[in-house]
């Protein structure tokens, strides 16, 4: 009997640059999802705080950064829901496909529904679908490789490069349409991008479906399904009532998400660590993930300020007159993806060439948090000047440091979560990694409340030094962490 396309991918190493063709499909769908995600997010803060006469909603800057932080946190908080659905209901691959459809619905809502209702409906759908999509693409990608296959970190770096092609062209496209036709046309282009991703994924789906990704690893019983359905409906109704009542203020949203995400992480760690379905080695590996979770949260609380503090910074402090053109502030969001596209392949080749000699994951994480701290210290020489005076090259240098830090943590963190995952909690372990991104993203919104042009030096100094300190502590603790990993590096 001839092998299936998936089995052929596994037997041969030549398919997609020495990797299974499923990697190409997953990188492609994430490229289009990131096109839509970052294309929309690059406009989001401006849409919220620009005046109604300029096509925005006319809310305050504090409300805008809090909403953006809360939304970013919810995207990754929903990864827990996506991981749970994958592990207990649909399997990771079917969850991935469903999530992509929900994301497209969200972008359509932002494009066609005006005002606050369109904003709320669109962000909820994109957040729910986006988090689930990220968890399940990582899990499905991990399923393409054996646990000790040295190609894994390289595969996640290649996947990450594809993701950032979308992150590059998305803001450029939506920014152009924003300037030409307005915010809603930009959101419409994001919906078109997600539709392209869905078409491509379905066409190449046979390269991606495997036995492990097509079925839930820990399926619910019929009675459990009934209880969970009722519980979820109660939660949805309660949230709708609270939001409609106006009890929650926009300025507090990011802090609420910080609290919810912290609680979710504590509960998920406790559930996995106390489970009878994991053995001693698996439990030790989960313990080793705790300091990595903390370091990742710190990193993302700085990195995600690209969409909170740096959105305002780019709009007000940055001199955007370049080569005779006055660039829109959202174009800044395409700088980091350019560096990712250039250097992700370099990092992938470097990890592959080093093989077993490459730095351990705790060392990579410590480098990432340390470099991220340096990036924030690099703002200080330009602090205190008049608006519109920070040279454009300065933000390029700072975002280069962002990129070096990101490549040490983000693709490596996703890969690590698949390697440390207990079998019974395959997708939910990946969800734990994304919870660290959720916590950091929401913190980026909360921290932005302390930023103003009058206190730039203390703000950037405190955050930069704090991140460097976390990196140093993680480096000093690398040996006991590696011991807990039980053979995983």
C-alpha positions as CSV (number, residue, x, y, z in Angstrom):
1,X,0.0,0.0,0.0
2,X,1.5,3.4,-1.0
3,X,2.3,5.8,1.8
4,X,0.1,8.8,2.5
5,X,1.6,12.3,1.8
6,X,2.1,12.7,5.5
7,X,3.9,9.4,5.9
8,X,6.1,10.2,2.8
9,X,7.1,13.4,4.5
10,X,8.2,11.6,7.6
11,X,10.2,8.9,5.7
12,X,12.1,11.4,3.5
13,X,14.0,14.4,4.7
14,X,14.1,16.2,1.4
15,X,10.5,17.6,1.1
16,X,10.5,21.2,2.2
17,X,14.2,22.2,2.6
18,X,14.8,19.0,4.5
19,X,11.5,19.2,6.4
20,X,8.0,17.7,5.9
21,X,5.7,19.6,3.5
22,X,3.4,20.1,6.5
23,X,5.8,22.7,7.8
24,X,5.2,24.7,4.6
25,X,1.5,24.5,5.0
26,X,1.5,25.5,8.7
27,X,4.0,28.3,8.0
28,X,1.7,29.5,5.2
29,X,-1.5,29.6,7.1
30,X,0.2,31.4,10.0
31,X,1.8,33.8,7.5
32,X,-1.7,34.9,6.4
33,X,-3.1,34.9,9.9
34,X,-0.2,37.1,11.0
35,X,-0.9,39.3,7.9
36,X,-4.4,39.8,9.1
37,X,-3.5,40.0,12.8
38,X,-0.7,42.5,12.7
39,X,-2.3,44.4,9.8
40,X,-5.3,45.0,12.0
41,X,-3.4,45.5,15.3
42,X,-1.1,48.1,13.7
43,X,-4.2,50.3,13.2
44,X,-6.0,49.4,16.4
45,X,-4.6,51.9,19.0
46,X,-5.0,54.8,16.5
47,X,-8.5,53.7,15.6
48,X,-9.5,53.8,19.2
49,X,-8.0,57.2,20.2
50,X,-8.1,59.2,17.0
51,X,-11.0,61.6,16.9
52,X,-14.3,60.7,15.2
53,X,-13.6,63.4,12.5
54,X,-10.4,61.4,11.7
55,X,-12.3,58.1,11.4
56,X,-11.6,56.9,14.9
57,X,-13.7,56.2,18.0
58,X,-12.5,59.3,20.0
59,X,-11.6,57.5,23.2
60,X,-8.6,58.5,25.4
61,X,-5.0,57.3,24.9
62,X,-5.2,55.5,28.2
63,X,-8.3,53.6,27.1
64,X,-6.6,52.8,23.8
65,X,-3.5,51.3,25.3
66,X,-5.5,49.4,27.9
67,X,-7.8,47.9,25.3
68,X,-4.9,47.0,23.1
69,X,-3.1,45.3,26.0
70,X,-6.2,43.5,27.1
71,X,-6.9,42.3,23.6
72,X,-3.3,41.1,23.2
73,X,-3.6,39.3,26.4
74,X,-7.0,37.7,25.5
75,X,-5.5,36.4,22.2
76,X,-3.1,34.3,24.1
77,X,-5.4,33.6,27.1
78,X,-7.7,32.0,24.6
79,X,-4.9,29.6,23.8
80,X,-5.9,27.7,26.9
81,X,-9.4,27.3,25.5
82,X,-8.0,26.2,22.1
83,X,-5.6,23.7,23.8
84,X,-8.4,22.3,25.8
85,X,-10.7,21.9,22.8
86,X,-7.9,20.3,20.9
87,X,-6.9,17.8,23.7
88,X,-10.5,17.0,24.8
89,X,-12.9,17.6,21.8
90,X,-11.6,17.9,18.3
91,X,-7.9,17.2,18.1
92,X,-5.3,19.9,17.2
93,X,-5.8,19.9,13.5
94,X,-9.6,20.3,13.4
95,X,-9.3,23.0,16.1
96,X,-6.8,24.8,13.9
97,X,-9.2,24.9,10.9
98,X,-12.2,26.1,13.1
99,X,-10.1,28.8,14.7
100,X,-9.0,30.2,11.3
101,X,-12.7,30.6,10.3
102,X,-13.5,32.4,13.6
103,X,-10.6,34.8,13.0
104,X,-11.9,35.7,9.5
105,X,-15.3,36.4,11.0
106,X,-13.7,38.8,13.5
107,X,-11.9,40.8,10.8
108,X,-15.2,41.0,8.8
109,X,-16.9,42.5,11.9
110,X,-14.2,45.2,12.3
111,X,-14.5,46.0,8.6
112,X,-18.3,46.2,8.3
113,X,-19.7,46.9,11.8
114,X,-19.3,50.6,12.9
115,X,-18.4,52.0,16.3
116,X,-17.9,50.2,19.7
117,X,-20.2,47.2,18.8
118,X,-18.0,46.4,15.7
119,X,-14.8,46.8,17.8
120,X,-16.0,44.5,20.5
121,X,-17.4,41.8,18.2
122,X,-14.3,41.9,16.0
123,X,-11.7,41.8,18.8
124,X,-13.5,39.0,20.7
125,X,-13.6,36.8,17.6
126,X,-10.1,37.5,16.5
127,X,-8.9,36.9,20.1
128,X,-10.7,33.6,20.5
129,X,-9.7,32.3,17.1
130,X,-6.2,33.7,17.1
131,X,-5.2,32.1,20.4
132,X,-6.6,28.8,19.4
133,X,-4.9,28.9,16.1
134,X,-1.5,29.7,17.6
135,X,-1.7,26.8,20.1
136,X,-2.8,24.2,17.5
137,X,-0.4,25.2,14.7
138,X,2.5,24.8,17.2
139,X,1.1,21.5,18.4
140,X,0.5,20.2,14.9
141,X,4.0,21.3,13.8
142,X,5.5,19.5,16.8
143,X,3.7,16.4,15.8
144,X,5.6,16.3,12.5
145,X,8.9,15.6,14.3
146,X,10.1,12.9,16.7
147,X,10.8,14.3,20.3
148,X,14.6,14.2,19.9
149,X,14.7,15.3,16.2
150,X,17.4,18.0,16.0
151,X,15.4,19.7,13.2
152,X,12.7,20.8,15.6
153,X,14.2,24.2,16.7
154,X,15.2,24.9,13.0
155,X,11.6,24.0,11.9
156,X,10.1,26.5,14.4
157,X,12.5,29.2,13.2
158,X,11.5,28.5,9.6
159,X,7.9,28.6,10.6
160,X,8.6,31.8,12.5
161,X,10.1,33.4,9.4
162,X,7.0,32.6,7.4
163,X,4.9,34.1,10.2
164,X,6.9,37.4,10.0
165,X,6.5,37.7,6.3
166,X,2.9,38.1,7.0
167,X,3.7,40.5,9.9
168,X,5.8,42.6,7.5
169,X,3.3,43.0,4.6
170,X,0.2,43.2,6.8
171,X,0.8,46.6,8.4
172,X,2.2,48.0,5.1
173,X,-1.0,47.0,3.3
174,X,-3.5,48.1,5.9
175,X,-1.6,51.3,6.5
176,X,-1.8,52.2,2.8
177,X,-5.5,51.5,2.8
178,X,-6.0,53.5,6.0
179,X,-4.4,56.5,4.4
180,X,-6.3,56.1,1.2
181,X,-9.8,55.0,2.3
182,X,-9.9,54.9,6.1
183,X,-9.7,52.4,9.0
184,X,-12.4,50.1,7.9
185,X,-10.8,49.4,4.5
186,X,-7.6,48.5,6.3
187,X,-9.6,46.0,8.5
188,X,-11.2,44.7,5.3
189,X,-7.8,43.9,3.8
190,X,-7.0,41.9,7.0
191,X,-10.1,39.8,6.3
192,X,-9.0,39.1,2.8
193,X,-5.6,37.9,4.1
194,X,-7.2,35.4,6.4
195,X,-9.4,34.1,3.6
196,X,-6.3,33.5,1.5
197,X,-4.8,31.6,4.4
198,X,-7.9,29.4,4.7
199,X,-7.9,28.5,1.0
200,X,-4.2,27.6,1.1
201,X,-4.5,25.5,4.2
202,X,-7.4,23.5,2.9
203,X,-5.6,22.9,-0.4
204,X,-2.5,21.5,1.4
205,X,-4.3,20.0,4.4
206,X,-3.4,16.4,3.5
207,X,0.2,17.1,4.2
208,X,-0.6,18.3,7.7
209,X,-3.1,15.7,9.2
210,X,-1.5,13.0,11.2
211,X,-2.9,10.4,13.5
212,X,-1.8,12.3,16.6
213,X,-3.1,15.7,15.5
214,X,-6.5,14.4,14.1
215,X,-7.8,13.0,17.4
216,X,-8.1,14.4,21.0
217,X,-5.5,13.0,23.3
218,X,-7.7,13.0,26.4
219,X,-11.3,13.1,25.1
220,X,-14.3,14.0,27.3
221,X,-17.0,11.5,28.2
222,X,-20.6,12.3,27.2
223,X,-21.4,13.4,30.7
224,X,-18.3,15.7,30.9
225,X,-19.3,17.3,27.6
226,X,-22.8,18.1,28.9
227,X,-21.3,19.7,32.1
228,X,-18.7,21.7,30.2
229,X,-21.3,23.0,27.7
230,X,-23.5,24.3,30.4
231,X,-20.6,25.9,32.3
232,X,-19.3,27.7,29.2
233,X,-22.7,29.0,28.4
234,X,-23.0,30.4,31.9
235,X,-19.6,32.1,31.7
236,X,-20.5,33.6,28.3
237,X,-23.8,35.0,29.5
238,X,-22.2,36.4,32.7
239,X,-19.5,38.2,30.7
240,X,-22.0,39.6,28.3
241,X,-24.1,41.0,31.2
242,X,-21.0,42.6,32.9
243,X,-19.8,44.2,29.7
244,X,-23.2,45.5,28.7
245,X,-23.7,47.0,32.2
246,X,-20.6,49.2,31.8
247,X,-19.2,48.2,35.2
248,X,-15.8,47.5,33.6
249,X,-14.0,50.7,32.4
250,X,-11.8,50.5,29.3
251,X,-8.8,51.8,31.3
252,X,-8.9,48.8,33.6
253,X,-9.3,46.1,31.0
254,X,-5.6,45.2,30.7
255,X,-5.2,44.9,34.5
256,X,-8.3,42.6,34.7
257,X,-6.7,40.4,32.0
258,X,-3.4,40.3,33.9
259,X,-5.3,38.9,36.9
260,X,-7.3,36.4,34.9
261,X,-4.2,35.2,33.0
262,X,-2.2,34.8,36.2
263,X,-5.1,32.7,37.7
264,X,-5.4,30.6,34.6
265,X,-1.7,29.9,34.6
266,X,-1.7,28.9,38.3
267,X,-4.7,26.6,37.7
268,X,-3.3,25.0,34.6
269,X,0.1,24.3,36.2
270,X,-1.7,22.8,39.2
271,X,-4.0,20.6,37.1
272,X,-1.1,19.2,35.1
273,X,1.3,18.8,38.1
274,X,-1.3,17.0,40.2
275,X,-2.6,14.8,37.4
276,X,-2.4,11.0,37.7
277,X,-1.9,10.8,33.9
278,X,1.7,12.0,34.0
279,X,4.8,10.1,35.2
280,X,7.7,11.3,37.3
281,X,9.8,12.5,34.4
282,X,7.0,14.4,32.8
283,X,6.2,16.1,36.2
284,X,9.8,17.2,36.6
285,X,9.8,18.7,33.1
286,X,6.7,20.7,33.9
287,X,8.4,22.1,37.0
288,X,11.4,23.1,34.8
289,X,9.0,25.1,32.7
290,X,8.0,27.4,35.6
291,X,11.1,29.7,35.6
292,X,10.9,29.7,31.8
293,X,7.3,30.9,32.0
294,X,8.3,33.8,34.3
295,X,11.1,34.9,32.0
296,X,8.9,34.6,29.0
297,X,6.2,36.8,30.7
298,X,8.8,39.5,31.5
299,X,10.1,39.4,27.9
300,X,6.6,39.8,26.3
301,X,5.6,42.6,28.7
302,X,8.4,44.6,27.1
303,X,8.1,43.3,23.5
304,X,4.4,43.9,23.2
305,X,4.8,47.6,24.1
306,X,5.3,47.9,20.4
307,X,1.5,48.2,20.3
308,X,1.0,50.4,23.4
309,X,3.8,52.8,24.4
310,X,5.5,52.6,21.1
311,X,2.3,53.3,19.2
312,X,2.0,56.6,21.0
313,X,5.8,57.2,20.8
314,X,5.8,56.6,17.0
315,X,2.8,58.9,16.6
316,X,4.1,61.8,18.7
317,X,7.8,61.6,19.5
318,X,9.2,60.1,16.3
319,X,10.3,62.1,13.2
320,X,8.6,60.1,10.5
321,X,9.6,62.3,7.6
322,X,11.8,59.9,5.6
323,X,13.1,60.2,2.0
324,X,10.7,63.1,1.4
325,X,7.6,61.1,2.7
326,X,5.7,61.5,5.9
327,X,5.2,57.9,7.0
328,X,2.1,56.8,9.0
329,X,3.0,55.7,12.6
330,X,1.7,52.2,11.9
331,X,4.5,51.5,9.4
332,X,6.9,51.2,12.4
333,X,5.3,47.8,13.1
334,X,6.8,46.4,9.9
335,X,10.4,47.1,11.0
336,X,10.7,44.1,13.4
337,X,9.3,41.6,10.8
338,X,12.0,42.8,8.3
339,X,14.7,41.9,10.7
340,X,13.0,38.6,11.5
341,X,12.8,37.6,7.9
342,X,16.6,38.4,7.5
343,X,17.8,36.8,10.7
344,X,15.3,33.9,11.4
345,X,17.0,31.8,8.7
346,X,20.4,32.7,10.2
347,X,19.4,31.6,13.6
348,X,17.8,28.4,12.2
349,X,21.0,27.6,10.4
350,X,23.1,28.4,13.5
351,X,21.1,26.1,15.8
352,X,21.2,23.3,13.2
353,X,25.0,23.7,12.7
354,X,25.7,23.7,16.4
355,X,23.4,20.7,17.0
356,X,24.1,19.3,20.5
357,X,26.6,22.1,21.1
358,X,24.0,24.9,20.9
359,X,23.2,26.9,24.1
360,X,20.7,25.3,26.4
361,X,17.1,26.8,26.4
362,X,17.6,28.5,29.7
363,X,20.7,30.3,28.3
364,X,18.7,31.3,25.2
365,X,15.9,32.7,27.4
366,X,18.4,34.6,29.6
367,X,19.9,36.2,26.5
368,X,16.5,37.2,25.2
369,X,15.4,38.9,28.4
370,X,18.8,40.6,28.8
371,X,18.8,42.0,25.2
372,X,15.2,43.2,25.6
373,X,16.3,45.2,28.7
374,X,19.1,46.8,26.6
375,X,16.6,47.8,24.0
376,X,14.6,49.8,26.5
377,X,17.7,51.4,27.9
378,X,18.5,52.5,24.3
379,X,15.4,54.8,24.4
380,X,17.1,56.9,27.1
381,X,19.5,59.0,25.0
382,X,16.5,60.3,23.0
383,X,14.3,61.1,26.0
384,X,13.2,64.6,27.0
385,X,13.3,66.2,23.5
386,X,10.4,67.9,21.7
387,X,7.8,65.9,19.9
388,X,8.7,64.8,16.4
389,X,12.5,65.0,17.0
390,X,13.5,61.4,17.6
391,X,15.4,60.2,14.5
392,X,13.9,57.4,12.5
393,X,17.2,55.5,12.6
394,X,16.9,55.3,16.4
395,X,13.7,53.2,16.3
396,X,15.3,51.0,13.7
397,X,18.3,50.2,16.0
398,X,16.0,49.7,19.0
399,X,13.8,47.3,17.0
400,X,16.8,45.4,15.8
401,X,17.5,44.7,19.5
402,X,13.9,43.7,19.9
403,X,14.4,41.2,17.1
404,X,17.6,39.6,18.5
405,X,15.8,39.1,21.8
406,X,12.7,37.7,20.1
407,X,14.7,35.1,18.2
408,X,16.3,33.9,21.4
409,X,12.9,33.3,23.0
410,X,9.8,33.1,20.8
411,X,10.5,30.2,18.4
412,X,12.6,28.5,21.0
413,X,9.8,28.8,23.6
414,X,7.2,27.2,21.3
415,X,9.6,24.4,20.5
416,X,10.4,23.8,24.2
417,X,6.8,23.6,25.2
418,X,6.2,20.8,22.7
419,X,9.3,18.9,24.0
420,X,8.4,19.2,27.7
421,X,4.7,18.5,27.2
422,X,3.3,15.4,29.0
423,X,1.4,13.2,26.5
424,X,-2.0,13.7,28.2
425,X,-1.6,17.5,28.1
426,X,0.0,17.9,24.7
427,X,-1.8,21.1,23.5
428,X,-2.4,22.5,27.0
429,X,1.4,22.6,27.6
430,X,1.7,24.7,24.5
431,X,-1.1,26.8,25.8
432,X,0.9,27.4,29.0
433,X,3.6,28.9,26.9
434,X,1.1,31.2,25.2
435,X,-0.3,32.1,28.6
436,X,3.1,33.7,29.3
437,X,2.6,35.7,26.1
438,X,-0.9,36.6,27.3
439,X,0.4,37.8,30.7
440,X,3.1,39.8,29.1
441,X,0.8,41.3,26.5
442,X,-1.7,42.4,29.1
443,X,1.1,43.8,31.3
444,X,2.2,45.8,28.3
445,X,-1.1,47.6,28.5
446,X,-1.0,48.0,32.3
447,X,2.6,49.3,32.3
448,X,1.8,51.9,29.6
449,X,-0.3,53.8,32.2
450,X,3.0,54.8,33.8
451,X,4.5,56.2,30.6
452,X,4.4,59.8,29.6
453,X,6.8,62.1,27.7
454,X,7.6,63.8,31.0
455,X,8.9,60.7,32.8
456,X,10.6,58.7,29.9
457,X,14.0,58.3,31.6
458,X,12.7,56.6,34.9
459,X,10.2,54.5,32.9
460,X,12.7,53.1,30.4
461,X,15.4,52.8,33.0
462,X,13.3,50.8,35.5
463,X,11.9,48.5,32.9
464,X,15.2,47.9,31.1
465,X,17.1,47.1,34.3
466,X,14.4,44.9,35.6
467,X,14.5,42.7,32.4
468,X,18.3,42.5,32.5
469,X,18.1,41.3,36.2
470,X,15.6,38.6,35.3
471,X,17.9,37.4,32.5
472,X,20.9,37.3,34.9
473,X,19.0,35.3,37.5
474,X,17.8,32.8,34.9
475,X,21.4,32.3,33.6
476,X,22.7,31.6,37.2
477,X,19.8,29.1,37.7
478,X,20.4,27.3,34.3
479,X,22.0,24.1,35.8
480,X,19.2,23.1,38.2
481,X,16.6,24.0,35.5
482,X,18.4,21.7,32.9
483,X,18.5,18.9,35.5
484,X,14.7,19.2,36.0
485,X,14.2,18.9,32.2
486,X,15.3,15.2,32.3
487,X,17.2,15.0,29.1
488,X,15.4,17.8,27.2
489,X,17.8,20.6,26.3
